[in-house]
Amino acid sequence: MTPHMLTRSLDRGATIFLLAVAALGVLIPLSNLLLPAGSFFQVPTYLVALWGKYVCYAILALSIDLIWGYCGILSLGHGAFFALGGYAMGMYLMRQIGTRGVYGNPILPDFMVFLNYSKLPWYWHGFDMFWFAALMVLFAPGLLAFCFGWLAFRSRVTGVYLSIITQAMTYALLLAFFRNDFGFGGNNGMTDFKDILGFNVQAEGTRGALFMLSCLGLIVSFLICRAVVSSKLGKVLIAIRDAESRSRFLGYRVESYKLFVFTLSACMAGVAGALYVPQVGIINPSEFAPGNSIEAVIWVAVGGRGTLVGAALGAIVVNYAKTFFTSGVLAPYWLFMLGALFILVTLLLPKGIVGTFNAWREASREKRPVAASAAAEDGVTEPKMAE
């Protein structure tokens, strides 16, 4: 991926979006750390963590838009890849607690001591090293996506059937991670994190650094997606989305293209989950709930499928609305409001907010030359300046 390729793949809207994310990634932590408490422009620490969560959701939305908006793969199980990345990071954070846990065991996390584990399970070894945990953040969701995609795409499972299978996959993982003997904390999951790379996860400076890393992750993920969809690979993906049978007839190995982009998308979702966990402070099986994956698809639909920028903005806007409406008298009705939002967007704005805006802007641009040529044919010309 050369700098020329990245520059060529960015339009005006994408450039503005990246600059805005970079500016917020710097200004919000600086406002929290440098300005005095109570100042009008000072961002409280809890808001830094809250907006960091929104940015992680935006990365997840990008990963869904990459496969749904540009390849036609509607996954209702991407929350599974998000949760696997989160669990990989959670395992590292649990290993960093050491003797500071409730039971003071230097090796076993507190939930393992409580459940009478005699030794650390073999799949926990290595998670005391950050580089290994970072590798697992990519490897675990990527391997699951590769195996699942290889079986599904070779069998030519598409459309609603593929969506149902992805939903069944994440529900099966939900049931597995709920088990206490599975070795991941059961229903309670993992929490009470202390340090990350030697820094206190509750400290304001660490919160700010995690927010900056989340914004950096969003920028890198966006650049990767833009480079993919703007390349020859992206044109093939769009052809598969619009006419899969014709693409296969022309000689393209559709299964290979789908498998590559599905695995890449899962790795991006895993990174989003890994950035999410230290900022939220907990990871449990509820992240595997199929409803979370469906909600993520709604973010993309609201913002604009196949726009990338719209997917990220949709995730931020919908989750901000969720935070606002679930903290008052409308809290019991949030799911109804979310469903109504999806229906209204589907009926009134089928291209989403950003997609509809882009279509309106292109239509207005096309009308200008037509109006100018019509005026010229009628003999109406612009007045010339007097010499």
SEMILUM-201608 format. One record per atom (N, C-alpha, C, CB): x, y, z. Coordinates in steps of 0.05 Angstrom, whole numbers, plus 5000, padded with zeros to 4 digits. Atoms other than C-alpha are relative to their C-alpha. Glycine has a CB too. Example, Ala and Ser with C-alpha at 12.3 -4.5 7.8 and 13.67 -1.06 7.14 Angstrom:
501849765000524649105156501850245000498050015025498449764999527349795143498550225014500950094971
***
This chain:
501749765000500050005000501850255000498150005025498249785003503950604974498650265008501050024971501249744994502851334995498450114977502150205009501549915023500751484924497349874998501649954974502550145001495350964927498050115021500449705005501849894979492651244993499150284992501550025026500849735008492751964966497949994978502450164991501850015023489251764902497349905008501249814979502550124992483851384940498350195017500549755016501549824982481751994982498750224984501950125021501449775012476552494959499850225021497249924989500249774982474653144991498749925026498550234987501450084976469652845039501649825018497449864992498350184984474452295061502250155014501249784983497949844988479952805073499050165024501350184979501249844978475453245116499449815023497450144990500650194978473252635156502549925015498649744988497550084987480452415169501250235016502049904980499049774985482553115189498450055025500050254983501649964977476653165236500649795022497049994993499350214981478252495269502750065013499949724987497449954989485552685277499950245019502050064977500249774982483753365307498749935026498450224986501350084975478953055357501849825016497349864993498250184985484052525374502250145015501349814980498049844985488853065396498750205019501850154980501149794983484353615423498549905024498150174983501550104977479853195468501849915023498249764991498250074978485552875508501450245012502049804992498749764989489153545513498150175016501250164976501949854985482853885536499549875028497350024985500450144975481953355590502450035019499549704995497650004984489253385614501050285007502149854986498749744997491154115607498150215012501150104974501949794990484854525623499149935028497650024981500950054972482554605695497249885001500150265017502750124997476554215720497950225004500049805024502149794998470154615713500150204977500250145026499949825023472554985652498049924979502950004988502150065020467455045596501149824978499150264987498850165022472254725545501449755011502050174985498750244989474854185593498249764996500750045030501550255004472553485573500549815023500949864973499650184977471353035634501149734991497449965015498750265006474952375638497949794991501549905024502050205008468551975633499050044971497650015019500749955028466852315567502249914981499450304996497850105017473752145540499749704995502750065013500450295003472351405554497549944983499849875027502550045015465251465526500450044970497850195011499649955028467451775461502149814988501050294996498250215009473151275457498449754993502049945021501750235007467750735458498650054974497949955022501349945026464151085401501949964977498950295001498150035022470451095360500549714994502750145007499750295004471350345371497749894984500349865027502450085015464250245347500250094970497550115012499749905028465950665285501849814984501150285000498250195014471650175268498549754994502549945018501750245005466749595275498150054977498449935025501949935022461849955229501550004973498750275005498450005025467450055177500449714990502750145005499550285008468949305178497549884988500949845024502450105011461649155165499450124973497650055019500549865025460949675110501949894978500450305003498250105020467049385075498949754986502749935013501050255012463748705065497150034990500249775020502849975008456448925061499650204978498350075025500449785019456849575024501449954973500950255011498450035025462149354973500249724990502850105006499950285010461548594969497349865003502149855015502650124997454348464987499749785020499149894974500150204979455848015046498850125025502949895006501349904976450848175101500549815023496950034995499350164977453947905165498450105024503050015005501449944975449547885227501449885024497149914999498450134978455147585269502750145004500449714994497449864997460748105266500650075029500150254983499449964972459848215340501749785012497450025016498350224990463247535350502950074996499349744985497249935005469747795318500850235018500450074971499649784982469148435359500649895028497650195000499750114973468348025423502549845003497649845007497650164998474047555407502550175003500349824975497849814997478848135398500050125028499850234980500249894973476248415464500949805021497250085006499250204981477247755500503149965000498649734994497050035002484447705474501350225016500950014971498849784984485948395503499349975030498950274990500750044972482148225567501749795014497149915002498250204988486447605578502750125006500349764980497549864994492648035573499750185025500950174976500449824977489748545623499749845026497650184995500350174976487847985671502749895010498149774995497350104992494947705670501750225013501449894976498449784988497548395689499250075029499750254983500949944973493648415754501949875021497249895005498150134982498247905789498949975028502650155001500750044972498047915865498150225010502550005017501849784992493648545866497149914999500450244983502750105001487448115855498849955028499849754984501350054975482447945910501349775015497049954996498850244987485647265923503050015000499149754985497149974999492847495912501649794986500850015028498550215015494646925865501650134978498049794989498349875020500547135821499649904972502949985007500450135026498546665764497150004991501149725000502850045007491146525765498450255004498849775016501949784996485947065754498049935022498550074974501850044978480947155810497749804994498850265009502350185006475246795774500949714999498750084974499050275000479646185765500549895028502649984984499750084972481346165839497349945012501550225016502750044989474046235856498749744989498250244992501250245012472245655809501849765004499650054970498350224992477745215839501749894977498349785011498150095021482345185778502749945014500450224978497550084987488744825798502450124985500349705000497849885015493045115742498850174977501949794989500849825022492745615685499549834975502150224994500550155024489445315622502250064979497350074988497849975019494345215564499650234981500349744984500549785020490845725519500350275013497349974989499449754987492346265571502950075000498950005028497149955000499846195565500850194977501649734998499149805020503246765529498650265002499749894973501549754998498047285546501150195021497149945006498649814982502647585598501850194984501649865021498449845018506347885538498250164981502149834984501849845016503248465501500149934970500650305003499850055029505948285432498549754993503049964993501450255005502947585438496950065000500749795021502849934998496147875459499250164975499450165025500649855024496448375401499849824975502150224995500150195022497847805353497449845001502449815001502550154997491847415381497650174994499849885028502249825007487448025372499349974970500750295007500550035029488347935297499649704993502450104985500150285009489347175294497449875007502349865013502450144992483346945334497550064983499350075029502349945018477847315296500649944970499150295002499250065028481747235230499849714994502750104995500250295004482246485238497149904999501649855022502850075001474946415255498650084974498550125025501249905025472946845196500949844976500650294996498950155023477546455149498749734999503049975003501250275000474845775170497050014993500449875028502949975006467546005170499650084971498850215018500349915028468346365103500749794980501650254995499250215018471945785071497849804996502649865010502250205002466245315087497650124987499449905028502549885010460645805072500250084970499350245016499749905027463346115008500449784979502250214998499750235018465545454978497449864994502149805011502650125003458545204989498050194986498949925027501649805013455945834955497550085015499249904972502249904984451646035013500050304999500349905030500249715004449246745000497450105012500350074971502549884993443847235018499249965029497949914982501150024974439347135077501049755014497050014999499050254988441946425088502750055014500249784979497449944988448946685101499650175025501850154979500549834976446247215148499149845024497950224993501050164979442546695188502349835012497749824990497850164991448746255192501950165018501549874977498349834983453046825218498850065027500750274985501449954975447746975270500149755018497150084995499850254985447746245291502849965012499349764983497350024990455346265297500550165025502050084978499549834976455446845345498449915024499450304993501650104978449846545386501249765012497149944990498650234990453645895392502450085018501049824977497849904983459646285418499050125026501750204984501249894976455146655466499549785021497450144993500650224981452845995497502649885011498349794986497450124992460045725499501350175021501849964976498549834982462946335534498450045026500550274987501549994975457346325586500849785019497049994994499350234984460045665612502450065018500749754983497849954981464345715675502549834994499149955028497850175005468645135653501450054973499149715001498849935026470445465587502650165004498150174983497549874994475945865621500250294994502249874986499949715006473846575605498250165018499150044971501549854980470046795667497149965000500650284995502850065000463246525650498250254996499249875026502049785003457347005658501250275007497649945017498949754991461447535694502250114981501149975028497949925018466947545642502550095015499150234983497549904989473347945658499750295006502449944980500149724992473948595695502150065022497150075011498149924979477748965750502950024989500049805023497349975012483549125703501650215014499750074970498249814986489549485732501750154982501749845020498049875016494949625682499949914971502849945011499550075027496349635608502750114992497850114980497349925006503649655587501350155024500250174975498949874976505249865659498750265008502850064995501449764994500450455659497349945012499750184975502650044987494350505704497750064980499750185025502249975020488150405660498050215009498649744994501949814990484150875705501150285000499149935028498849744999489051455700499050174977503149985000500949825021487052065660501849994975499750285010498150015022493352035618499749754983502850025010500450255015492051305600497450014984500049765019502649975014484851455582500450174974497950145018499549835023487252015536501649854979501450255008498350155019492551565504498349794986502449875014501650205012487451015492498050134980498449855021501749865019482751525459501550074975498850255013498449935023488351755414500649754983502750135009499550255014490051035396497549914985500949785019502450085013482750905380499550174975497650045019500249825024482551515333502049924979500350305008498050095019488951275301499149744987502849965014501150255011485850585293497850054980499049825022502149935019479850905259501150114974498050205013498749895024484251295212501349794983502150225008498650225015488450685193498049824987501949855019502150185011482250255184498650134976497949935022501349875022479050775140501850014975499350295008498149995023485350845097500249724987502850095010499950275011485650085089497549954983500349795022502550055015478350055068500050164974497650075017499949835024479250635019501949894979500750295007498150125019485350314989498949754987502749945014501150245011481649664980497850064979498849825022502349955017475249944950500750174975497850145015499249835023479050434904501849854981501450255010498250155016483549894875498549824980501949835017501250195018482249374821498549785016502149864982501450194983480448904878497250105008501649955026502549884993474949384899498049994977500350285009501850025023472049394829498949724996501450094974500950285001471748634829498049955022502449805002501850044978468348644897497250124993501150135026502549885007463049124871498649844978500550294990501250175021462048684810498849755012502149924979501150244986461048084856497450085015502049895020502449914986456048484897497650044980500550275014502149945019452048694835499249764983500850234983500650235018452548064793502049785006500150094970498150204992455947484828500249784978499249875026499950215020454046964775501550094975497149914992498649905024456547394718503050025006498950274992497249984993463147524755501349734999500350135028498950285001464146774764500249904971498249815017500050085028462446664691502450134985497450074986497849865013467847174671502749895008499950295005497650134992473046744706501150095027502150064980499049914973473847094774499349785021498850275008500550194978474546634834498650155023502749875010501649854982468946944873500549925029497049974994499650104972470146514935502550115012500149695000497449894989477346754942499750295007502249964979500349724994475447484938498350045025498750144976501749984976469847394988501549925025497549834997498550104977474347005035502050205009501349734994498049804993479747535033498850245014501650104976501149764989475348125047498549945026498150144980501350084976471347745100502049975023498449744996497950034979477747565138501150275008502249814990499049734994480448275132498050155018500550154975502149864985473848545159499949895029497349974987500050124973474048055218502450105017500049704999497649904986481148275236499650295010502549994983500649724993478849005236498150015024498850154977501950014978473048825282501449915026497749814994498550094976477848465329501750235012501949784992498549774991482249095333498150195015501450144977501949834987476049495350499349905028497450034983500650114974474349015407502350025019499349714996497749984982481449035434500350295010502649924985499949734990481249795438497750075018500050194976502449954985474349775468500249915029497649864987500050124973475849335529501450175021501349734998498749854979480949755567498650275006502850064993501349754995476650375559497349965014499550154973502550074987470150045581500549875027498249834983499250134975473549625635498849735005499250185022501250264996469848975624499549874973497350025016500850155023468648425573498649755010502549934982501550234992463347895581498549884976498150075023501350135023459147415538497850164987498949745008502149845012453847945526500950134974499050215020499049895024458348225472499549824976503050065002500650195022456847595431497050004993500849725008502850015004449347735434499350084971498550195019500749945028446347715363498850284996498149804989501249735002442648365378502150214996498550065025497849805004449348735381500850014971502349935018499250015029451148505311497950124983500549714992502249885016444348695284500050315004497349895009499949724995444949375317502350134985500450065030497849905015451749475284499350034970502549825003500949985028448549345216498250244997498549744991501849765001443349885232501750254999498250015025498349775002449050375244500850064971502549965018499149975028451550255174497750094982501249734990502349935016444650295144499250295004497649825005500849734994443150955179502050204988499850045030498049825011449751275160500350004970502749945012499850025029449951025089501849764992501250254989498650245009451850335063501650074975498049774995498349965023457650345015501350274998498549944975498849735000460351025036502450025018498050205008497950014979465250845093499750235020502850024986500449774982464651555121497349985014500350264985502650024988457251445131499849785021498049954978500150224980458350785167501150095027501549764989498749904976463051115217498350205014502850114994501749794988458551715228497449885010499450224979502450134991452451265234500449875027499049804980499450134975455750875290500250205023502749854998499749794979457451515328497350125006502050214991502649864996450651845318498049825014498950094973502050184987446451235336500849945029499849744984499250064972450551075398499850245018502949895000500549764984450351795421497150025007501050254985502950004995442851765413499249795021498449964974500650214980442751115452500850095028501549744992499249904973446651425509498150215010502950124998501849784992442052035509497349895009499750204978502750094995435451665506499749785022498749904975500250214980437151095553500750105028501949774993499549894974438751565610497750165011502550184999502449854991431751855618497549835000499650244983502550144999424451675617499549834975497750205004500450155025425051405546501749744999500750174976498250235000429950855567498649744993501349975027501350265006424850275564499249984970497649965017501150005027422950475493502350034979498050224996497849965019429950525462500049804977502649995015499950205022429549875423497850054980499649725012502249935019422850085394500950244982497450075015499149765015425950755374502149924980501150215019497950095018431950395343498749864976501949825014501450135022427349945302498550194982498149795011501449805016423150535280502050164983498450195018497949855015429550905260500949844975502450065018499150175022431750315217497849994978500649725010502250025020424850265183499750274985497349945015500349745013424451015170502350064980499950225021497749965018431451035141499749824975502749945014500350185023429950435097497950104980499249725010502149915018423550745070500650284988497450015016499749725009425451485066502850064990499450185023497249955008433051465060501449734995501550175022498950275005434850795029503150004997498849874976497149985003441951035016501450105026500850184977498949904975442951275088500350304998502649875005499649714998444551985110502150104980500750085028497849915017451252065075499549924971502749885009500550095027449151655014497950184986499049715000502049825011442952095004501150274994497650025019498749745004447052725012501850004975501650085024498250025023452152484961498449994974501749755002501750025024446552304911498850274994497849795004501249745005443352984920502150204989498950125026497949825009450053344910500749934971502549975018499450085027451552944847497850094980500549704997502249925017444653084819500150304995497449925013499949715004445553834831502350084982500350145027497849945018452253824796499349944971502549835008500850075027449253474736498050214988498749734999502049815010443653994731501350274991498050065022498749755007448554584727500850024971502450055018499349985028451554414659497649994981501949774993502450015017444654244631498750275000498149795011501349734999441854914655501750204984499750095029498349815015447955284626499749964970502949965009500250055029447354944558497250094990500449704994502749925008439855074556499850314998497949905020499949705001441055814571501550094976501250115025498549935024446255844516498449974975502649844999501750055024441455544466497850214997498849725002502149795001436256074484501250274994498550005026498749755005441356614470500650165025498350164982499449864975442356794543502949945008498049925023497250044993449656904560500750185023501950064976499149844977453357184619501050274990502149865016499049745009454657934614503050025002498750235017497149975000461758124597500850275013501149984971499049754988465858644634500650204978502449945017499349795019466559304598503050044998498650265007497149965003473359414569500850295006501049934972
***
